Amino acid sequence: MWIDSHCHLDAPEFEPDRAEVVARARAAGVGQIVIPAVDATNLATVRELAQAHGYAYALGIHPLFVGRSADGDLEVLRQELTEHRSDPRLVAIGEIGLDHFVPGLDLARTERFYVAQLKMARAFGLPVIVHVRRSADTLLKHLRKIDVPGGIAHAFNGSEQQARAFVALGFKLGFGGAMTFDRALQIRRLAQSLPLDAIVLETDAPDIPPHWLYRTAEQRAAGETSRNEPGELPRIAQTLAELRGETVERIARITSANAMAALPRLAAITDLVS
C-alpha cells in the first residue's frame, strides 16, 4: 500500500471528476492520502473530504495564502483545532511554512503566521507539514526554538546539510514529481544519498506533475493539461526505486512506515482503508 503524504484533493481542478480521481488512486494501490488545508476557507472542506473517503487531513494556513488571510484567521484555526482535536483523521497542522521564492510576499507577516502555527502545534501536540521553498534556514531557526513533534518538510529541495538538520529535528522529507526530471540534479542526489527512513512520498496533486505529465506554457495555452493525481504515486515511486537500486515493494513498505512515523495518527486510521 502507498501513502500520498500530501495531496490537495479539495482543489478546484478536481471538481469535475473527484470520485474518479479517488477511484484511480485506490486502483493504483494508494490506500491513504493526507489532505492539507491552505487557509481558513477550506478547513471544513478538507475535513469533510477526509471523512468521506477514509483519508487524513491537516489544518493550517499556507504561506502563499497569508496575504489574503485576516489576522483573526489564526483564531479561527485555533478554534477548529480545539473542536476537532480528538478526530483521529486530523494528523497534523499544515500546510504552513515560508516561501522565499515568490516575489511580493510580506515576509514578516508570513513569518508571524508560521511562528503562531508552530506554537499551536506545540500546544495541541501535533506534527507539522511545512512548505519549504528557499526558506529552509529560517524554518529551521524557528523549529529549533519551538519544540514541535516533528512532521514533514514538504517538497524538499534544499541542501543535504539542511535535509539532515530537518531529520535531526524529527522530520521526514517529502519527495514527489520533481524527482522524476533528469535535470533535477540536487533533488535526485538527495533521493539517492539520504537514509531511506528519512523519505516520504507525495504528489502535491494537482501540482508538481511528474515529467510524463508536464506541459510547456505553449501546450497549456493550447488546452493540454498537466494536472497531477494521487494515482501517479506508484510511478513516481518507481523513480525513487531506480535511483536507489531498491525494489518498488521495499520503497512502498518503508515510505509508508515513514509517513506513519512522521504523522503518528495515520497508523490508527490507515488500517481502515488498507
DAMORA-V724161 format. One record per backbone hydrogen bond with DSSP energy under -0.5 kcal/mol. CO is the residue of the C=O (numbers start at 1). NH is the residue of the N-H. E is the energy in kcal/mol with one decimal. If there is no record, write none. Layout:
BEGIN
co=CO nh=NH e=E
co=CO nh=NH e=E
END
This chain:
BEGIN
co=2 nh=31 e=-1.4
co=2 nh=32 e=-1.4
co=3 nh=5 e=-0.9
co=4 nh=34 e=-2.3
co=6 nh=203 e=-1.0
co=6 nh=204 e=-3.3
co=7 nh=9 e=-1.7
co=8 nh=11 e=-2.1
co=11 nh=14 e=-2.0
co=12 nh=15 e=-1.7
co=14 nh=17 e=-0.7
co=14 nh=18 e=-0.8
co=17 nh=21 e=-2.2
co=18 nh=22 e=-2.5
co=19 nh=23 e=-2.2
co=20 nh=24 e=-2.6
co=21 nh=25 e=-2.1
co=22 nh=26 e=-2.4
co=23 nh=27 e=-2.4
co=24 nh=28 e=-1.6
co=25 nh=30 e=-2.6
co=26 nh=29 e=-1.5
co=29 nh=2 e=-2.8
co=29 nh=31 e=-1.2
co=32 nh=4 e=-2.7
co=33 nh=35 e=-0.5
co=33 nh=56 e=-2.6
co=34 nh=7 e=-2.2
co=34 nh=36 e=-0.7
co=35 nh=58 e=-1.9
co=38 nh=62 e=-2.7
co=39 nh=42 e=-1.4
co=40 nh=43 e=-0.6
co=42 nh=46 e=-2.2
co=43 nh=47 e=-1.4
co=44 nh=48 e=-2.7
co=45 nh=49 e=-2.5
co=46 nh=50 e=-2.3
co=47 nh=51 e=-2.4
co=48 nh=52 e=-2.4
co=49 nh=53 e=-2.0
co=50 nh=54 e=-1.2
co=50 nh=55 e=-2.1
co=56 nh=35 e=-2.3
co=57 nh=91 e=-2.4
co=57 nh=92 e=-0.8
co=58 nh=37 e=-1.6
co=59 nh=94 e=-0.6
co=60 nh=62 e=-0.5
co=62 nh=65 e=-1.9
co=62 nh=66 e=-0.6
co=63 nh=66 e=-0.7
co=65 nh=68 e=-0.7
co=66 nh=69 e=-1.5
co=70 nh=73 e=-1.9
co=71 nh=74 e=-1.5
co=72 nh=76 e=-1.8
co=73 nh=77 e=-2.5
co=74 nh=78 e=-2.2
co=75 nh=79 e=-2.5
co=76 nh=80 e=-2.2
co=77 nh=81 e=-2.5
co=78 nh=82 e=-2.3
co=79 nh=83 e=-2.6
co=80 nh=84 e=-2.1
co=82 nh=85 e=-0.7
co=84 nh=87 e=-2.0
co=86 nh=88 e=-0.6
co=87 nh=90 e=-1.7
co=89 nh=57 e=-3.0
co=89 nh=91 e=-1.1
co=91 nh=127 e=-0.5
co=92 nh=59 e=-1.6
co=92 nh=94 e=-0.6
co=93 nh=129 e=-2.3
co=94 nh=37 e=-1.2
co=96 nh=131 e=-3.5
co=98 nh=133 e=-1.1
co=102 nh=105 e=-0.8
co=105 nh=107 e=-1.4
co=106 nh=110 e=-2.5
co=107 nh=111 e=-2.3
co=108 nh=112 e=-1.9
co=109 nh=113 e=-2.3
co=110 nh=114 e=-2.3
co=111 nh=115 e=-2.6
co=112 nh=116 e=-2.4
co=113 nh=117 e=-2.1
co=114 nh=118 e=-2.2
co=115 nh=119 e=-2.1
co=116 nh=120 e=-1.5
co=117 nh=121 e=-2.3
co=118 nh=122 e=-2.3
co=119 nh=123 e=-2.3
co=120 nh=124 e=-2.8
co=121 nh=125 e=-1.1
co=121 nh=126 e=-1.8
co=127 nh=93 e=-2.4
co=128 nh=130 e=-0.6
co=128 nh=152 e=-2.3
co=129 nh=95 e=-0.5
co=129 nh=96 e=-2.4
co=130 nh=132 e=-0.5
co=130 nh=154 e=-2.2
co=131 nh=98 e=-1.7
co=131 nh=133 e=-0.6
co=133 nh=100 e=-2.7
co=135 nh=139 e=-2.4
co=136 nh=140 e=-2.8
co=137 nh=141 e=-2.1
co=138 nh=142 e=-1.6
co=139 nh=143 e=-2.1
co=140 nh=144 e=-2.1
co=141 nh=145 e=-0.7
co=142 nh=146 e=-2.5
co=145 nh=147 e=-0.6
co=146 nh=148 e=-0.9
co=148 nh=150 e=-2.1
co=150 nh=128 e=-2.1
co=151 nh=172 e=-2.4
co=152 nh=130 e=-2.6
co=152 nh=154 e=-1.0
co=153 nh=156 e=-0.7
co=153 nh=174 e=-2.8
co=154 nh=132 e=-0.8
co=159 nh=163 e=-2.4
co=160 nh=164 e=-2.6
co=161 nh=165 e=-1.5
co=162 nh=166 e=-2.2
co=163 nh=167 e=-2.3
co=164 nh=168 e=-2.1
co=165 nh=169 e=-0.9
co=166 nh=169 e=-0.8
co=166 nh=171 e=-2.1
co=167 nh=170 e=-1.9
co=170 nh=151 e=-1.0
co=172 nh=153 e=-2.8
co=173 nh=200 e=-2.5
co=174 nh=156 e=-1.6
co=175 nh=202 e=-1.8
co=176 nh=179 e=-1.5
co=177 nh=180 e=-1.8
co=178 nh=181 e=-1.4
co=181 nh=184 e=-1.6
co=183 nh=185 e=-2.3
co=184 nh=188 e=-2.5
co=185 nh=189 e=-2.3
co=186 nh=190 e=-2.3
co=187 nh=191 e=-2.4
co=188 nh=192 e=-1.4
co=189 nh=193 e=-2.5
co=190 nh=194 e=-2.5
co=195 nh=198 e=-2.2
co=196 nh=199 e=-1.6
co=198 nh=173 e=-3.2
co=200 nh=175 e=-2.3
co=201 nh=5 e=-2.3
co=204 nh=207 e=-2.5
co=205 nh=8 e=-2.8
co=206 nh=228 e=-1.7
co=210 nh=213 e=-2.0
co=210 nh=214 e=-1.1
co=216 nh=220 e=-2.6
co=217 nh=221 e=-2.4
co=218 nh=222 e=-1.3
co=219 nh=224 e=-2.5
co=220 nh=223 e=-1.7
co=229 nh=232 e=-1.8
co=230 nh=233 e=-1.9
co=232 nh=236 e=-2.2
co=233 nh=237 e=-2.7
co=234 nh=238 e=-1.4
co=235 nh=239 e=-1.0
co=236 nh=239 e=-0.7
co=236 nh=240 e=-1.3
co=237 nh=241 e=-2.6
co=238 nh=242 e=-2.4
co=239 nh=243 e=-2.7
co=240 nh=244 e=-1.9
co=241 nh=245 e=-1.2
co=241 nh=246 e=-2.4
co=247 nh=251 e=-2.0
co=248 nh=252 e=-2.6
co=249 nh=253 e=-2.2
co=250 nh=254 e=-2.7
co=251 nh=255 e=-2.4
co=252 nh=256 e=-1.8
co=253 nh=257 e=-1.8
co=254 nh=258 e=-2.5
co=255 nh=259 e=-2.1
co=256 nh=260 e=-1.9
co=257 nh=261 e=-1.7
co=258 nh=262 e=-2.5
co=259 nh=263 e=-2.3
co=263 nh=266 e=-2.5
co=264 nh=267 e=-1.1
co=264 nh=268 e=-0.5
co=265 nh=268 e=-0.6
co=265 nh=269 e=-1.0
co=266 nh=269 e=-0.5
co=266 nh=270 e=-2.5
co=267 nh=271 e=-0.7
co=269 nh=272 e=-1.3
co=270 nh=273 e=-1.5
co=270 nh=274 e=-1.2
END
